[in-house]
C-alpha cells in the first residue's frame, strides 16, 4: 500500500525539526507523484518543480557531460529529498533526475513552498536544521571521494543505504549507477563487493540485494580502521 504525503514527510529528516503548524502547512500543499522505472523527473536547466521527498523507490540525480558521459551525484532513497536547493535558491535544476525503479514521491510545489518560507519564520528555522544535516552529508561524500579508498567508500554507502533492522540493502539493477556515485569503475565495484563478501561482512542475497552481516566492523572499514581485507 502506498504511503500518503503526511507519512512520507514524517519520514524525511529535512522536516524533522519543523513544528506541527508548519508541518501541516507542508502536508496540505504536498501532492503524490508516481514514477515508472527509467522515467525522467526533470532535466538539467529546466524550471525547478519544487522539493521532492522520496517515499519509496530510488531516484538517480546525475549530470551529463558534453561527451554524453554521465556522473551520478546522488542516489536518493526513502526519507531523502532532491531539488531542495534549487527550490530554496530559486534557480533552475542543476542536474537531471530519473527513477531507477518504480518510485513514489511527495512533491512540495515551488510556488506554495516559497510562499510558506516567506511567511513562516518558524518553518524556516526548523528547516535550517535539516539543511545543515544535508550539508554535512555532502561533506561526507567529498571525504569519501578524496580520503577513502574503494572499499571504504562502498562500506559507507552500504551503511547509509541500509533499510530496516535486518540489514537489508537494495542495489539498483544497473550497478554502474552506484559505481559512478562512488567514483569507481563497474569492475572495481564488483571486485570490492566480492572482498566484503569473502571477509564475511556482507552477504549477497541475489543480484540486487545484500545483507549487512557485521555492521560494526563494516563501520570500521568505512573509517579506514581495517586494512586486512
Secondary structure by P-SEA (a helix, b strand, c coil): ccccaaaaaaaccccccccaaaaaaaaaabbbbbbcccccccccccccccbbbbcbbbbbbbccccccbbbbccccccccccaaaaaaacccccbbbbbcccbbbbbcccaaaaaaaaccaaaaaaaaaaaaaaaaaaaaaaaaaccccaaaaaaaaaaaacccccbbbbbcccaaaaaaaacccaaaaaaaaaaaaaacccccccccbbbbccaaaaaaaaacccccc
